[in-house]
Amino acid sequence: MNIRATGVLLIVVGVILFAYEGVIKYRTRDSIVDAGPVHVSAEVTHHVNFPPVVAAVALIGGVALLIGSAKQA
């Protein structure tokens, strides 16, 4: 992957993390009761939090890579 593509990818990731406020949600199905023939399960929502600093670093890094690749050309 060349430098420009990496810069654009970092910018896109930074914008997406800012747009979703750094929270990614996913669901899993957990077993609550397993007693003989009785099986009870529930869906549990998990959150993965990214601090805004991660989005800012990705965005600034992407811009820096694009500027740096433009100066090389």
Protein Blocks (a to p, Z undefined) as FASTA:
>chain_A
ZZklmmmmmmmmmmmmmmnnopacddddddfbdghjbccdddddddddddfklmmmmmmm
mmmmmmmmmmmZZ
